[in-house]
């Protein structure tokens, strides 16, 4: 299905990154940008595989991994803010 392991890795990490967009509030611009980046990276990696640039293909495949880490970071930061707001509201009630 894929020409190399780099494109398969980029595809799977891209699907995970797209799924992570749905964790918190849905941001349609971030979702569209993520889909565009993943599609572009798959095309770019297939072009790099034709030129035998394996190191550069794997470097491109790590971009969706960075997106996954970023989306998880955003989700954790939003939850921390919500927890602080809940604790503050509970303290004010008492």
Phi and psi in degrees as GROMACS dihedral restraints (atoms count N, CA, C in turn):
[ dihedral_restraints ]
;  ai    aj    ak    al  type     phi  dphi    fc
    3     4     5     6     1  -112.0    20    10
    4     5     6     7     1   153.4    20    10
    6     7     8     9     1   -75.6    20    10
    7     8     9    10     1   -29.3    20    10
    9    10    11    12     1  -147.2    20    10
   10    11    12    13     1   170.4    20    10
   12    13    14    15     1   -71.2    20    10
   13    14    15    16     1   -25.7    20    10
   15    16    17    18     1   -65.4    20    10
   16    17    18    19     1   -42.2    20    10
   18    19    20    21     1   -71.4    20    10
   19    20    21    22     1   -34.4    20    10
   21    22    23    24     1   -66.8    20    10
   22    23    24    25     1   -40.7    20    10
   24    25    26    27     1   -65.4    20    10
   25    26    27    28     1   -41.4    20    10
   27    28    29    30     1   -65.0    20    10
   28    29    30    31     1   -37.9    20    10
   30    31    32    33     1   -65.7    20    10
   31    32    33    34     1   -47.3    20    10
   33    34    35    36     1   -66.9    20    10
   34    35    36    37     1   -45.4    20    10
   36    37    38    39     1   -65.5    20    10
   37    38    39    40     1   -32.4    20    10
   39    40    41    42     1   -66.7    20    10
   40    41    42    43     1   -41.1    20    10
   42    43    44    45     1   -63.6    20    10
   43    44    45    46     1   -40.2    20    10
   45    46    47    48     1   -64.9    20    10
   46    47    48    49     1   -42.8    20    10
   48    49    50    51     1   -62.7    20    10
   49    50    51    52     1   -40.7    20    10
   51    52    53    54     1   -64.7    20    10
   52    53    54    55     1   -40.3    20    10
   54    55    56    57     1   -65.8    20    10
   55    56    57    58     1   -34.5    20    10
   57    58    59    60     1   -68.9    20    10
   58    59    60    61     1   -17.5    20    10
   60    61    62    63     1   -64.6    20    10
   61    62    63    64     1   -23.3    20    10
   63    64    65    66     1   -90.2    20    10
   64    65    66    67     1     2.4    20    10
   66    67    68    69     1   -66.0    20    10
   67    68    69    70     1   -58.0    20    10
   69    70    71    72     1   -94.8    20    10
   70    71    72    73     1  -139.7    20    10
   72    73    74    75     1   -67.7    20    10
   73    74    75    76     1   138.3    20    10
   75    76    77    78     1   -77.4    20    10
   76    77    78    79     1   119.4    20    10
   78    79    80    81     1  -110.2    20    10
   79    80    81    82     1   107.7    20    10
   81    82    83    84     1   -65.7    20    10
   82    83    84    85     1   -32.4    20    10
   84    85    86    87     1   -68.4    20    10
   85    86    87    88     1   -41.7    20    10
   87    88    89    90     1   -66.8    20    10
   88    89    90    91     1   -38.4    20    10
   90    91    92    93     1   -64.7    20    10
   91    92    93    94     1   -46.4    20    10
   93    94    95    96     1   -63.3    20    10
   94    95    96    97     1   -40.3    20    10
   96    97    98    99     1   -65.9    20    10
   97    98    99   100     1   -38.7    20    10
   99   100   101   102     1   -64.9    20    10
  100   101   102   103     1   -43.8    20    10
  102   103   104   105     1   -63.0    20    10
  103   104   105   106     1   -42.9    20    10
  105   106   107   108     1   -63.5    20    10
  106   107   108   109     1   -41.6    20    10
  108   109   110   111     1   -65.0    20    10
  109   110   111   112     1   -42.2    20    10
  111   112   113   114     1   -65.5    20    10
  112   113   114   115     1   -43.4    20    10
  114   115   116   117     1   -63.9    20    10
  115   116   117   118     1   -43.8    20    10
  117   118   119   120     1   -62.1    20    10
  118   119   120   121     1   -41.2    20    10
  120   121   122   123     1   -65.4    20    10
  121   122   123   124     1   -38.8    20    10
  123   124   125   126     1   -63.3    20    10
  124   125   126   127     1   -41.2    20    10
  126   127   128   129     1   -65.1    20    10
  127   128   129   130     1   -44.4    20    10
  129   130   131   132     1   -63.4    20    10
  130   131   132   133     1   -41.3    20    10
  132   133   134   135     1   -66.7    20    10
  133   134   135   136     1   -37.8    20    10
  135   136   137   138     1   -65.9    20    10
  136   137   138   139     1   -34.6    20    10
  138   139   140   141     1   -69.0    20    10
  139   140   141   142     1   -38.2    20    10
  141   142   143   144     1   -68.1    20    10
  142   143   144   145     1   -33.6    20    10
  144   145   146   147     1   -66.0    20    10
  145   146   147   148     1   -30.5    20    10
  147   148   149   150     1   -69.2    20    10
  148   149   150   151     1   -29.0    20    10
  150   151   152   153     1   -93.9    20    10
  151   152   153   154     1     4.4    20    10
  153   154   155   156     1    60.0    20    10
  154   155   156   157     1    43.0    20    10
  156   157   158   159     1  -104.1    20    10
  157   158   159   160     1    74.6    20    10
  159   160   161   162     1   -65.7    20    10
  160   161   162   163     1   -41.3    20    10
  162   163   164   165     1   -63.9    20    10
  163   164   165   166     1   -43.5    20    10
  165   166   167   168     1   -68.3    20    10
  166   167   168   169     1   -34.5    20    10
  168   169   170   171     1   -64.6    20    10
  169   170   171   172     1   -42.1    20    10
  171   172   173   174     1   -70.2    20    10
  172   173   174   175     1   -31.7    20    10
  174   175   176   177     1   -65.4    20    10
  175   176   177   178     1   -39.4    20    10
  177   178   179   180     1   -67.6    20    10
  178   179   180   181     1   -32.4    20    10
  180   181   182   183     1   -71.0    20    10
  181   182   183   184     1   -19.6    20    10
  183   184   185   186     1   -82.7    20    10
  184   185   186   187     1   -11.3    20    10
  186   187   188   189     1   -62.4    20    10
  187   188   189   190     1   -43.8    20    10
  189   190   191   192     1   -63.0    20    10
  190   191   192   193     1   -29.2    20    10
  192   193   194   195     1   -64.7    20    10
  193   194   195   196     1   -42.2    20    10
  195   196   197   198     1   -63.6    20    10
  196   197   198   199     1   -37.5    20    10
  198   199   200   201     1   -62.9    20    10
  199   200   201   202     1   -41.4    20    10
  201   202   203   204     1   -61.2    20    10
  202   203   204   205     1   -45.9    20    10
  204   205   206   207     1   -63.5    20    10
  205   206   207   208     1   -39.9    20    10
  207   208   209   210     1   -64.4    20    10
  208   209   210   211     1   -43.5    20    10
  210   211   212   213     1   -68.1    20    10
  211   212   213   214     1   -35.4    20    10
  213   214   215   216     1   -66.8    20    10
  214   215   216   217     1   -40.3    20    10
  216   217   218   219     1   -61.0    20    10
  217   218   219   220     1   -45.3    20    10
  219   220   221   222     1   -61.0    20    10
  220   221   222   223     1   -42.6    20    10
  222   223   224   225     1   -63.8    20    10
  223   224   225   226     1   -42.8    20    10
  225   226   227   228     1   -65.9    20    10
  226   227   228   229     1   -41.4    20    10
  228   229   230   231     1   -64.4    20    10
  229   230   231   232     1   -39.9    20    10
  231   232   233   234     1   -64.9    20    10
  232   233   234   235     1   -39.0    20    10
  234   235   236   237     1   -68.7    20    10
  235   236   237   238     1   -35.1    20    10
  237   238   239   240     1   -63.9    20    10
  238   239   240   241     1   -41.2    20    10
  240   241   242   243     1   -63.6    20    10
  241   242   243   244     1   -41.5    20    10
  243   244   245   246     1   -65.9    20    10
  244   245   246   247     1   -40.0    20    10
  246   247   248   249     1   -64.8    20    10
  247   248   249   250     1   -41.4    20    10
  249   250   251   252     1   -63.7    20    10
  250   251   252   253     1   -40.7    20    10
  252   253   254   255     1   -65.7    20    10
  253   254   255   256     1   -39.3    20    10
  255   256   257   258     1   -65.7    20    10
  256   257   258   259     1   -43.4    20    10
  258   259   260   261     1   -63.5    20    10
  259   260   261   262     1   -41.2    20    10
  261   262   263   264     1   -65.6    20    10
  262   263   264   265     1   -39.2    20    10
  264   265   266   267     1   -67.2    20    10
  265   266   267   268     1   -38.9    20    10
  267   268   269   270     1   -67.3    20    10
  268   269   270   271     1   -37.3    20    10
  270   271   272   273     1   -67.1    20    10
  271   272   273   274     1   -36.6    20    10
  273   274   275   276     1   -70.1    20    10
  274   275   276   277     1   -32.2    20    10
  276   277   278   279     1   -68.4    20    10
  277   278   279   280     1   -34.0    20    10
